């Protein structure tokens, strides 16, 4: 099992706020208290920042059509290096598709979490059927719940827009006590931005190998499927 962490900005704030938040070990192991964060790193405002687009993939490990959507997300990231950010959301409201099995040795991992459920309660995506996705949490053709076939067009539409804010993140990971400090610097690039925006930083997991239903393969199940962009918690 290979785990890696990356940070994701969802909404923007006009201030740079250093902050620490202790996240419990997801495996339930007791960990020592984290060491204090270091001084805020120095951020240099950028002349020409690159626009980024958030694609939230509402998916499930028992959803046989979802691996195809994951491939579309992967292709969009490859076609737009450092511009498309993926986030895989396993929401409880998806029912069977995200629920772990209680018998046997397959599909026992529970990808669901409170943050995923809170986001789904806000945007009501899982109830429209999986797989679906949101692009920058905007409505396209009257809906935010977009089928994978429309993701490419929605992403390209967003990439063509002007940058509204330059966001820089820095992270410090302490392997000894498993603490993570995150620092953010946000600079407004548009007078049209409202004044009540907030910063949301999410912790996602990459390269997590586990079971996945896939209707395109013999037996319709993959034991060693590589799950990426898994939303684990909010910091």
C-alpha positions as MATLAB code, in Angstrom:
seq = 'XXXXXXXXXXXXXXXXXXXXXXXXXXXXXXXXXXXXXXXXXXXXXXXXXXXXXXXXXXXXXXXXXXXXXXXXXXXXXXXXXXXXXXXXXXXXXXXXXXXXXXXXXXXXXXXXXXXXXXXXXXXXXXXXXXXXXXXXXXXXXXXXXXXXXXXXXXXXXXXXXXXXXXXXXXXXXXXXXXXXXXXXXXXXXXXXXXXXXXXXXXXXXXXXXXXXXXXXXXXXXXXXXXXXXXXXXXX';
ca = [
       0.000    0.000    0.000;
       1.424    3.351   -1.066;
       0.027    6.513    0.442;
       0.724   10.084   -0.489;
      -0.911   13.320    0.538;
      -1.782   16.431   -1.421;
      -3.612   19.616   -0.561;
      -6.573   21.105   -2.324;
      -8.128   24.535   -2.350;
     -11.871   24.673   -2.808;
     -12.833   28.254   -1.994;
     -10.748   31.370   -1.612;
     -10.026   33.748    1.253;
      -8.400   37.156    0.942;
      -6.063   36.594    3.889;
      -3.056   34.421    4.572;
      -3.795   32.464    7.748;
      -1.306   29.973    9.247;
      -3.132   27.358   11.275;
      -2.729   23.894   12.792;
      -5.405   21.243   13.199;
      -4.756   17.783   14.652;
      -6.283   14.932   12.630;
      -6.694   11.590   14.404;
      -4.989    8.535   12.913;
      -7.589    6.940   10.556;
      -6.424    3.460   11.630;
      -7.318    4.224   15.265;
      -3.757    4.108   16.581;
      -2.819    6.434   19.417;
      -0.304    9.057   18.339;
       1.706   11.555   20.380;
       0.584   15.194   20.324;
       1.894   17.020   17.246;
       4.851   19.345   17.477;
       4.050   23.046   17.029;
       4.067   24.399   13.497;
       7.107   26.362   12.458;
       7.005   30.025   11.540;
       4.908   30.934    8.525;
       6.967   30.401    5.350;
       7.678   33.288    3.035;
       5.384   33.479    0.007;
       6.260   35.575   -3.044;
       3.312   36.891   -5.095;
       3.434   35.399   -8.576;
       3.332   37.434  -11.772;
       1.572   34.860  -13.933;
      -0.114   32.110  -11.868;
      -1.723   29.160  -13.630;
      -5.488   28.743  -13.518;
      -6.696   25.547  -11.845;
     -10.012   23.716  -12.045;
     -11.506   21.429   -9.385;
     -13.269   18.269  -10.577;
     -15.051   16.379   -7.805;
     -15.773   12.803   -8.852;
     -18.673   11.276   -6.894;
     -17.819    7.608   -7.020;
     -18.034    4.285   -5.178;
     -15.961    1.144   -4.837;
     -18.996   -1.030   -5.651;
     -20.009    1.100   -8.654;
     -19.088   -0.865  -11.771;
     -19.407    2.141  -14.096;
     -17.212    4.376  -11.939;
     -13.742    3.212  -13.132;
     -14.515    4.625  -16.579;
     -15.211    8.008  -14.987;
     -11.934    7.707  -13.087;
     -10.147    7.192  -16.394;
     -11.744   10.341  -17.815;
     -10.552   12.290  -14.768;
      -7.054   10.832  -15.150;
      -6.963   11.809  -18.834;
      -8.087   15.359  -18.043;
      -5.316   15.697  -15.460;
      -2.749   14.361  -17.950;
      -3.969   16.698  -20.693;
      -3.839   19.726  -18.386;
      -0.742   19.316  -16.170;
      -0.967   21.217  -12.880;
      -4.317   22.708  -13.888;
      -6.952   20.058  -13.130;
      -7.330   18.939   -9.504;
      -9.281   15.750   -8.894;
     -11.132   14.757   -5.740;
     -12.900   11.393   -5.375;
     -15.896   11.614   -3.036;
     -17.477    8.467   -1.575;
     -20.719    9.693   -0.018;
     -22.986    7.641    2.233;
     -26.064    8.771    0.332;
     -24.875    6.716   -2.656;
     -26.125    3.686   -0.730;
     -24.987    0.290   -2.007;
     -22.240    1.763   -4.213;
     -20.211    3.171   -1.314;
     -21.238    0.877    1.544;
     -18.607   -1.659    2.693;
     -19.461   -5.351    2.837;
     -19.680   -6.989    6.250;
     -18.972  -10.515    5.052;
     -16.104  -12.121    3.150;
     -12.832  -10.408    2.284;
     -13.997   -8.140   -0.549;
     -15.054   -4.473   -0.404;
     -14.611   -4.248    3.352;
     -12.835   -0.880    3.342;
     -15.059    2.082    4.206;
     -14.197    5.061    1.999;
     -17.034    7.156    3.418;
     -16.416    9.969    5.903;
     -18.139   12.923    7.516;
     -16.623   15.485    5.160;
     -17.789   13.610    2.048;
     -21.267   13.262    3.522;
     -21.392   16.961    4.417;
     -20.429   17.999    0.889;
     -23.012   15.676   -0.617;
     -25.678   16.994    1.740;
     -24.883   20.484    0.466;
     -24.774   19.725   -3.264;
     -27.043   16.645   -3.514;
     -24.944   14.865   -6.148;
     -24.982   11.185   -5.071;
     -28.774   10.985   -5.221;
     -28.634   11.704   -8.973;
     -26.772    8.425   -9.556;
     -23.127    7.436   -9.925;
     -20.806    8.312  -11.465;
     -21.366   12.071  -11.478;
     -19.072   15.030  -10.946;
     -18.917   18.741  -10.227;
     -16.609   21.164  -11.998;
     -15.710   24.137   -9.813;
     -19.056   23.518   -8.073;
     -20.841   25.377  -10.874;
     -23.981   24.545  -12.805;
     -23.671   23.697  -16.502;
     -26.855   23.434  -18.543;
     -28.832   23.928  -15.361;
     -27.198   21.275  -13.177;
     -24.101   20.791  -11.039;
     -24.358   16.983  -11.241;
     -22.481   16.345  -14.470;
     -22.154   12.933  -16.192;
     -18.556   12.029  -17.121;
     -19.252   12.594  -20.831;
     -19.586   16.342  -20.119;
     -16.554   16.775  -17.876;
     -14.133   17.639  -20.674;
     -16.284   20.481  -22.001;
     -16.970   21.886  -18.535;
     -13.290   21.761  -17.567;
     -12.200   23.506  -20.769;
     -14.855   26.173  -20.234;
     -13.474   26.897  -16.771;
      -9.836   26.824  -17.886;
     -10.585   29.552  -20.431;
     -11.736   32.011  -17.751;
      -9.522   34.648  -16.150;
      -7.866   33.932  -12.824;
      -9.726   35.421   -9.861;
      -7.222   34.616   -7.116;
      -3.670   33.340   -6.800;
      -3.487   30.591   -4.179;
      -0.232   29.221   -2.804;
       0.006   26.359   -0.308;
       2.931   24.983    1.663;
       2.914   21.879    3.841;
       5.189   20.459    6.529;
       4.851   16.727    7.245;
       6.475   15.330   10.381;
       7.023   11.591    9.944;
       7.836   11.078   13.632;
       4.555   12.270   15.142;
       2.484   12.160   11.911;
       1.576   15.827   12.131;
       0.869   18.039    9.145;
       1.109   21.827    9.113;
      -0.475   23.690    6.212;
       0.135   27.314    5.282;
      -1.850   29.301    2.721;
      -1.331   32.576    0.893;
      -4.196   33.945   -1.213;
      -4.028   37.076   -3.337;
      -7.137   38.493   -5.005;
      -6.824   39.044   -8.763;
     -10.351   40.301   -9.396;
     -12.433   43.148   -7.989;
     -15.540   41.080   -8.729;
     -14.886   38.561   -5.958;
     -17.303   38.808   -3.018;
     -15.913   39.594    0.414;
     -17.322   36.592    2.297;
     -15.297   33.766    0.722;
     -13.542   31.228    2.927;
     -10.631   28.860    2.587;
     -11.205   25.093    2.579;
      -8.240   22.724    2.619;
      -8.834   19.008    2.090;
      -6.631   15.998    2.674;
      -6.771   13.384   -0.083;
      -5.092   10.017   -0.496;
      -3.421    8.779   -3.661;
      -2.438    5.272   -4.822;
      -4.570    3.335   -2.328;
      -4.914   -0.254   -3.566;
      -8.183   -2.018   -2.767;
     -11.216   -3.702   -4.309;
     -13.262   -2.015   -7.056;
     -16.241   -3.160   -9.089;
     -15.697   -2.739  -12.830;
     -18.265   -3.939  -15.364;
     -15.701   -3.769  -18.187;
     -13.512   -6.640  -16.899;
     -14.141  -10.403  -16.582;
     -15.733  -11.147  -13.231;
     -16.635   -7.442  -12.884;
     -14.308   -7.032   -9.881;
     -10.698   -5.860   -9.496;
      -8.830   -6.824   -6.336;
      -5.792   -4.563   -6.785;
      -7.450   -1.423   -8.149;
      -5.539    1.814   -7.572;
      -7.834    4.398   -5.976;
      -6.662    7.988   -6.356;
      -7.736   11.440   -5.138;
      -9.712    9.943   -2.208;
     -11.151   12.652    0.016;
     -10.250   11.665    3.588;
     -10.872   14.756    5.699;
     -10.901   18.537    5.850;
      -8.159   20.434    7.676;
];
